[in-house]
Amino acid sequence: MNRIDRPLLDAHIVAERGDLLLQVAIQVEQGEMVAIMGPNGAGKTSLLYALFGWLPIRSGWILLDGQTLDAPGEERPVPPYRRNLGMVFDDGLLFPHMSVEQNLRFGSNTKSLDSDLADLLELTPLLSRPIQELSAGQRQRVALARTLASNPMMVFLDEPLSSLDPSARAHARDLIKAAFDSHLAGGLLVTHDPADAFALADRVMVLENGEVSQFNSLNVLSTQPATPWIANLIGWNFFLGFARNGTVVLANGSEIATSDSALQGETTVAINPGSVSLFLEAPGGSPRNSWYCQVSDIQFVGDIARVSLTGGIKIHADVTKSAAAELGLRKDVAVWASVKATEVIVQEVEG
């Protein structure tokens, strides 16, 4: 197999950390950034530790650009300092008694300063500054630069932007992306913020209870969320019911018509809030999905009003602020919610 044809990282990991059993298969392609997301305690940081060599794996393998880093029972694991991997933590772990330049030189394999890297991450004016005088965003850029100075093949970032305010996060994302594009073959980013994932990652792996619940492009996660947690992450409505002849019946007896007349058995349903239309009177014609509801809450984000509804079905609808004003939407107002069957995304539950 040629280098260009094989993944940069190919790993199948079974490991234990406390009560968590981690069972993850992951491949990262050359030049790819993958975001790792999931609820607290799902195993995100444990996965990075296992790949880095800080958490022993019980079985499986870890290959980096074709080199075996770990394969229990076959070879001795490569120690962390020889794995050609870099790690950036949320707190940076910088040397507080050193200046910015001294920290960067310490990270360099040659103990020299990479001025191009310092320029790229906007650190040149800060080189003589003590670490204690830097902002959180500046310290994170120093931590990233120090890690990149050792020329790792991949870098793992564990919540690197969590301490930054929104404006600083946006700027830091731009700088991180530029640095990765110019210095790395690939990376893994652990984050709780969908904006970080959407800005930096090519694909997203979601971990829940130590296992992969979905691993795909951002577009697929956005249009076909596989679990309630993912649906909530991207703001979708998610239901579980039993389908018969293409109609899904929920636990409360509400029915959701789909465009798949052959759909049978236990089924998940995902509906984009932007696909939910609201009316003050029952919609004309014969819409296949129409429920009489009451407004329980309205939240405004930019020009969008997220309307929470209860009654015939518990569902969220995204409408424009102007539409919400025209409908006179407020708490306890009665409305009809309607969704086209073709906008209902379904998946039969296996096994």
N, C-alpha and C positions, 0 to 999 in steps of 0.2 A: 504494500500500500504506500503510495506517495504521501509525503508530509501534507501536501495541500488537500489530499482526499480524506484525511483522518481528522476527527475532532481534536480541538486543543485539549479539552478535558473530557475524559471518559471515566465515570466512576459509578460503582454500585456499592452502596454503603449500608452495612448493618452494624449498628453500634448502640450502646446503652449509656445514658447519662441520668443518674438517679432513677426515677420511675419511668423515664421516657425511653421507649424503644424506637430508634431511628432506622427507617428502612426507605432509602432514597436511591433512585437511579437518575443520573444526570449526565447530559452531554452538553458541552459548550463548544460552539464552532469557532474556527479561527476568526479573530477580529470581532467577536460577539460579546456584548454585555448582557448578562442575565440578572434580573432582579429576583430576590427571594422574599416572598411575603407570606403572611399568615398570622393567626392570632398569637397572643403571648403564650409561651410554653410549647409552641408547635414544633420546635427543633431547628429554627433558622440559624442561630448562633452555633448550636451543636454541630450542624452540618459544616460550617466554616472551620470549626475546631478539628473535626475529623479529617477534612481535606488538608488542613495545614499540618496535621500530625500531633496536635495537642490532645486529641481524644482518640484512644485506640479503637480500631474497628474490629468487630467480632468476625466478620466474614465479608467477602466481596473483593473489590479491587479499586485502585486509584491509578489512573494513567494520565500523565501530563505530556502532551506532544509525543505520545508513543512510549515514553519512559515509565516503567513501573515504579510508583512511589510506595505502594503498599499492596500486598496480596497475602493475607494471613494464611499460613501453612505452606506457602510457596517460596517467599523470599522475606528477608528481614526488611522491616520498613525503613525507608530513607528518613533520616532525622529532619525535623522542621527546617533547620538552618541550611540544609542542602536541597530543599525542594523547589527553589527558584520561584517562590511565591511571596507576595507582600501582603501585609495586613494593616488596615487603617481603622482605628477604633473611634467611637463617638467622642472620647475625651482626648484623643490625639497621642497620649503617652509621650509627650515631648520632654526634653531635659530642661527643667526650669532654670538651672544655673548657667545655661548656655545662651548665646545669642541665636538669632535666626540662622545666620551663616554657619555657625558652629554646629547647629543641629543638622543642617543640610550636608555639611562635609562629613559628619559622623555617619550619615546614611549612605554616602557614596562608597562604591567599591574601591575607588582610587583615592579617597579622602580629598578630592578636589571639588570645586563648586561648578555645577552645571548651570552656567549663566542663562542658557536658552530656556531651561526648565524654570528657573527663577523668574525670568521675564514672562513666560507663558502664564504662570500662576500669580503674576503681579506682586512678586515678593522682593524684587530688586531694591525698591526704596526702603525696605524693612530689614535689610540684611544685618545692620548693626544693632537693631533693637533687641532688648531682652525679651524673652518669651512672656514674662509676667505683664508686659505692657501691651500685649496684643489683644485684639478682640477675639471672640470665639471663632468668627469666620476666618480671621487671619491665621489663628492657630491651626484650624483644620487644613488650610492650604499648605502650611508648613509641614504638617504631618503627611499629607499626600505627597508633597515634593520630596520629603526625606525618604519615603518608601519607594518612589519612582527612581530616585537616585541610585538605588542598588540594582537597577535594571531587571526587575522580576519579569517573568513571562506573563503572570497573571497577578492581579491585586484583588483582595477581598476587602470590601468596605462594610463595616458593621455600624449601621445607623450614623453615618458620618455627618449628617446635616441636622441632627435632632436638636441641637442646642442653638440653632440659628433662627432669627426672626424671618418672616416671609420674604421680605425684600432681599435680605442677605442670602437666603436659600436659593432664590432664582439666579442671582449672580454666581453663586458657588456652583450651581449645576452647570452653567455655561463653561466655567473654567475647568471643572472636572471632565466634562465631555471633551473639551479641546485637549486636555492633557492625556486622556486615554487614547484618543484618536492618533496622537503623535508618538506615544511611548509604549503602548501595550498591545499584546496579541489578543487579550480578552480579560474579562473581570466578572466578579459576582458582587452584587449590591444587596445587602439586607436593609430593608426599609419598611416603615409602617405607612409612609406617605405615598399615595398613588401618583401624585405629581412628580415625585422623584423617579418612580418607575417609568412613567410615560415620557419623561424628559430624557432619561439616560439609557433605558434598556431596550434591547431588541426583542426579548421574550421575557415572560414572567413565569416563575415557578411558585406555586402556592402550596405551602405545607400546612397540614392540619393533623394534629395528634401523631406527629412523626412520620407521616406518609404524604406522598404527592397527591393532591386532589385535582390539580390541573397544571399543565405545563405547555404553554402555547404562546402565540403572538398576542400582543396587546389587543389587536382587533378581535381575535377570537374570544378572549376573556370579556371584552366589552360587549360582544353581541351574543355570546353563548356561555354565560357563567354556569359553572358545573355544580356549585354548592351554595347554600344560603349565605355562608360567610363571604364568598366571592361576590354574590349578587349584592349584598349589603355594601361591600367595599366600593363597587362601581355605581351603587345607587339603584339597582334594579329591584323589581318585585319578584319574589321567588315563592313558589307554592309546591306542595306535594299532594298528589291525589291519585285517584284510580280512574283509568280511562276505559271507556267502552264506546266503540264505533266512532272514535275521534273526539269525544267529549270527555273532559276530565272533571270528575266530581271531587270536591274538596271535603275535608272532615266536617265542615259546618253545613254541608249540603249545597253550597254554591257550585255552579257549573261554569266551566270555561270551555268554549268551543274552539277547536283547532282546525287547521286546514288538512290534517292527516286523518282521513276517514278510517284508516286501517289501524289506528293507534289503539292498543289494548294493554291492560294491566297497570301496575304501579308506575307512575310517571311524574317527572319533575316538570314544572312550568316556569318559564322566565318571561317577564314582560318589561320592556323598556318604559320607564315613566313618561318619556316623550311620545310614546305611542298611545297614551291614554287621553281620550278626548272628553271634555266636560260640557254638559248641557243643563240648562235650567228646567227643561221639559224633556219628556221621553223623546229620544231621537226618532225622526221619521224613517220610513222604509222598514227594513227587517234586519237590523244589525244582529249578528249572531252572538255578540257579547254586549250586554247592557245591564247595568246594576244601579239600583236606587240607593244612594249613599248620603252621608252627612259629612261635612268638613270638620275634621277634628283638630287640624293645625295647618298653618301656612308659614313656610320659611322662605325668605327671599335671598337669592344668591345672584348678584349681578342683575341681569334682565329677566331671570327665570324665577318663577314662584313654584316651590315644591309643595304641593297640596296633598296632605294626608287625609285619607277617607276611610270611614267605617260604615258598617251597615250591611248591604247586600254582599259586600266583599271588603276586606281590608287591603287597600291598595294606595300607592302613591302616583300622582300625576304631575308632570312638569308642564307648565303653561307659561306664556309670557306674562310679564307684569301688567301689560296693557289688557290682555285677555282676562286676567284675574280681576282687574278693575271693572271691565265691561260686564262681567258676570256678577259683580258685587260679592265676590267670595269673602267669607269670614267664618269664624267658628260657628258651627251648628247649622249653617246654610245647607239646604237639601239640594243635591245635584244628581244628575245621571252621569255615570262613567261608562264609556264605551271603548271597546278595543276590537279592531278587525281580527278575524281568525288568522289571517296571514301574518299578523304581527306577533302571534303567540309562538314562542320557541319551546319545543318539548323534547324530552329525552326519556326513553323508557328506562326504568331502574332495573339493572341487571341482577339476576340471581335471587 
